[in-house]
């Protein structure tokens, strides 16, 4: 049980951070073809979030480190639409 819970923590965290890393270059909606690529990156992050629903308990340090790290990763994102940084 512990290993399964830990693996969900890790998979969820990796998907959220991977989605945040991959979304950085797709913030400028004025470029053609950016929106479908953005949706793919958001889908990766969403999958990590959905997996996190199955986690019964989470350490607050783990939660806040992933939360803050994902926001910090998005800071260099294109400034065209800042809303994606704050979601």
NORJOBEL-V121928 format. One record per helix or strand of 2 or more residues. SS is the DSSP state (H for helix, E for strand). FROM is the first residue (numbers start at 0). TO is the last residue. If there is no record, write none. Layout:
BEGIN
SS|FROM|TO, SS|FROM|TO
END
This chain:
BEGIN
H|1|25, H|33|51, H|59|75, H|81|84
END
